[in-house]
Structure formats: C-alpha cells, structure tokens
C-alpha cells in the first residue's frame, strides 16, 4: 500500500522529501553564516578583555597651577584596525603642586567634544547645550551626569593617564 497521490510513485516522494530537506539545510547554513557576524558583534562588549594602559601626557612642569590644558594620547583601543584613529584627548588641570585632575573631552550626553572656556571656567558642549563646571560636574543641559574622569598618576616627574574605554551613555554611571 502506498500513501501516494494518484500518478505519483514512491521515488517521486522520496526525491521531493530529499530536496526539501536539502534546501532547508542549505538555508540554515546560509542563515548561520549571515548571523555569525551579528552575534559576535553583540557579544563583543561583554567578552572583550578591557585593556587599560598608562600613557604619558607630559611633564609635571608642563602644567601650571590652576590651568586647564588639553592633552592628546593614544587610547587603549582593543581593535588592531584603529591605529591612526586610536588617538584620544583629555583636559588636565593642576589643582595643587602634586594634585592633578583629568576629564574626558566627550560630553556625557551623546559624546560630542566639549571645549574649555577659560574666562567663564566652564566646559561647553556645542551639540545640545551641555554645560559643566570646572570640576567636571554637570551645570546645565541634557547630560545626565558630569564629565568622565581619567585616573592619573605621577611617575618620575611625568604625568600619566590611564586609558580605557570611555563610558558614553545617557544612563547614569
């Protein structure tokens, strides 16, 4: 007894089942190949080892007491393709003879670059009107918090900044 439709034999049904399974299998392989980059990109921030490196930003004598100065340094980007674009910047101020503070140049709202205005002693973000006091705390505008602070250290009369991924988000840190 055959559960075949009229005019069809067992070979035709076997071929049809085989081709259906083959087509489904090829579709799944192609889907997996296309999904792999998306899945790895989503898991990258969680699985990537966070690299923290101390970078030289200048001699202690390069910074005058009370002055805020922009410095540039190579960031700790984990990506090998980011060679030339891996540079970053920070604002460094000397608070006292051995006390320094460094702020990210990126606004805490959406990451736009802030600028230091010496006369008013404020950091201003041109994108959405974010304003920060000289201590990096939020003064006005949409930023949810103050500017990100970099860890600093003095080693052999040289000021070093610890580079790491900068948390730029609209969520409180």
Residue, then its C-alpha position, 0 to 999 in steps of 0.5 A: x500500500x502506498x500513501x501516494x497521490x494518484x500518478x505519483x510513485x514512491x521515488x517521486x516522494x522520496x526525491x521531493x522529501x530529499x530536496x526539501x530537506x536539502x534546501x532547508x539545510x542549505x538555508x540554515x547554513x546560509x542563515x548561520x553564516x549571515x548571523x555569525x557576524x551579528x552575534x559576535x558583534x553583540x557579544x563583543x562588549x561583554x567578552x572583550x578583555x578591557x585593556x587599560x594602559x598608562x600613557x604619558x601626557x607630559x611633564x609635571x612642569x608642563x602644567x601650571x597651577x590652576x590651568x586647564x590644558x588639553x592633552x592628546x594620547x593614544x587610547x587603549x583601543x582593543x581593535x588592531x584596525x584603529x591605529x591612526x584613529x586610536x588617538x584620544x584627548x583629555x583636559x588636565x588641570x593642576x589643582x595643587x603642586x602634586x594634585x592633578x585632575x583629568x576629564x574626558x573631552x566627550x560630553x556625557x550626553x551623546x559624546x560630542x567634544x566639549x571645549x574649555x572656556x577659560x574666562x567663564x571656567x566652564x566646559x561647553x558642549x556645542x551639540x545640545x547645550x551641555x554645560x559643566x563646571x570646572x570640576x567636571x560636574x554637570x551645570x546645565x543641559x541634557x547630560x545626565x551626569x558630569x564629565x568622565x574622569x581619567x585616573x592619573x598618576x605621577x611617575x618620575x616627574x611625568x604625568x600619566x593617564x590611564x586609558x580605557x574605554x570611555x563610558x558614553x551613555x545617557x544612563x547614569x554611571 
